[in-house]
Amino acid sequence: MPDSSFLDATRGSYDVLASSYLDRLDPDLDLPPLSQALHRTFAELVKAQGGGPVADVGCGPGWVTDILHGLGLDVFGIDLSPGMVAEARRTYPGLRFEVGSMLSLDLEDATLGGLLASYSIIHIPRDRLPEVFAEFHRVLAPGGQLMLTFQVGDESLHFDEAWGKSVSLDFYRQQPSDVVGLLREAGFEVTAEIVRHPEPTEKSPHGCVMARKPLPGGPGEAA
Ligand SMILES: C[S@@+](CC[C@H](N)C(=O)[O-])C[C@H]1O[C@@H](n2cnc3c(N)ncnc32)[C@H](O)[C@@H]1O
């Protein structure tokens, strides 16, 4: 059995941070214009291939879920941390949020029109990413759109303290080319690979990779 103790540590840490997360957020800083444009593009791509439910996986307190809802998507949030899900439900009572893990999503095969993971794969050890991408591929319908965002780099960071609270959180930066390679191995057709240079308040570049699950018999379907 693979070691999944990191999930307990991540869950417990975000439970501790959940009530402070939205207070610490400044959407003008935390969602620069390029990121806003990428969310709009993702929403348009989902609608262009027929819509369908969209999961915001690792949604935290739901602020990006709400943005996607505002862009006209039929979106719901999933997060490992019950504290985050409670915060999201309290803040956005009109939206649906569920507790769950991206390693085993409680969703039927081929049911989603889109899946966003906004800075949530950053907590998955690199050797477990193939499992996560296989799970994303399983739940997306053919033509379904995937958008991943993450900090770019080679480092792994560990924090015992965040915002004055005791936590145990591991962060894994990613190289977009590695993410692209793993997505292709999982059967995705990669459509965009973008690196945004850091804003003055940020320590690292930010990456965004977009991909879609090929249509049966389509040009992108794995041979
Ligand atoms: C850095 S926060 C990002 C929150 C939000 N998506 C955003 O962009 O602000 C990472 C979130 O991913 C969640 N998360 C981490 N590992 C997860 C997993 N295996 N499955 C689902 N959610 C996970 C955490 O609980 C946390 O809420």
The ligand as a Tripos MOL2 file, in Angstrom:
@<TRIPOS>MOLECULE
LIG
   27    29     1     0     0
SMALL
NO_CHARGES

@<TRIPOS>ATOM
      1 C1         -3.1580   26.3090   -1.5890 C.3       1 LIG1
      2 S1         -4.7950   25.7950   -1.2620 S.3       1 LIG1
      3 C2         -5.6170   26.3130   -2.7520 C.3       1 LIG1
      4 C3         -7.0620   26.6400   -2.5300 C.3       1 LIG1
      5 C4         -7.7870   27.2160   -3.7470 C.3       1 LIG1
      6 N1         -7.8800   26.2350   -4.8160 N.3       1 LIG1
      7 C5         -7.0870   28.4640   -4.2430 C.2       1 LIG1
      8 O1         -6.6790   28.4840   -5.4140 O.co2     1 LIG1
      9 O2         -6.9600   29.4170   -3.4540 O.co2     1 LIG1
     10 C6         -4.6880   24.0370   -1.5030 C.3       1 LIG1
     11 C7         -5.9930   23.3170   -1.2350 C.3       1 LIG1
     12 O3         -5.8720   21.9900   -1.7540 O.3       1 LIG1
     13 C8         -6.4890   21.1010   -0.8530 C.3       1 LIG1
     14 N2         -5.9330   19.7620   -1.0700 N.ar      1 LIG1
     15 C9         -4.6690   19.3390   -0.8100 C.ar      1 LIG1
     16 N3         -4.5270   18.0340   -1.1050 N.ar      1 LIG1
     17 C10        -5.7350   17.6210   -1.5820 C.ar      1 LIG1
     18 C11        -6.2290   16.3740   -2.0510 C.ar      1 LIG1
     19 N4         -5.4700   15.2670   -2.0580 N.pl3     1 LIG1
     20 N5         -7.5070   16.3130   -2.4830 N.ar      1 LIG1
     21 C12        -8.3210   17.4020   -2.4490 C.ar      1 LIG1
     22 N6         -7.9030   18.6060   -1.9890 N.ar      1 LIG1
     23 C13        -6.6220   18.7310   -1.5690 C.ar      1 LIG1
     24 C14        -6.1730   21.6780    0.5170 C.3       1 LIG1
     25 O4         -7.0240   21.1860    1.5280 O.3       1 LIG1
     26 C15        -6.3190   23.1800    0.2470 C.3       1 LIG1
     27 O5         -7.6230   23.6300    0.5030 O.3       1 LIG1
@<TRIPOS>BOND
     1     1     2 1
     2     2     3 1
     3     2    10 1
     4     3     4 1
     5     4     5 1
     6     5     6 1
     7     5     7 1
     8     7     8 2
     9     7     9 1
    10    10    11 1
    11    11    12 1
    12    11    26 1
    13    12    13 1
    14    13    14 1
    15    13    24 1
    16    14    15 ar
    17    14    23 ar
    18    15    16 ar
    19    16    17 ar
    20    17    18 ar
    21    17    23 ar
    22    18    19 1
    23    18    20 ar
    24    20    21 ar
    25    21    22 ar
    26    22    23 ar
    27    24    25 1
    28    24    26 1
    29    26    27 1
@<TRIPOS>SUBSTRUCTURE
     1 LIG1         1 GROUP 0 **** ****
